[in-house]
Amino acid sequence: MNLILARTALLEHLSTTSQIIVGVSLLCSLAFVIWLLTRRAKG
């Protein structure tokens, strides 16, 4: 439970801009992994 509380507090301290940057980087890495998997499946 303490980990969840600490995580929410950390998210509240983070600015919206940094949250957007983290989200975009996560999406980019996810898209890259999916692209690699589909490329390997086709090949």
Helices and strands as residue ranges (DSSP letters): H 2-13, H 16-42
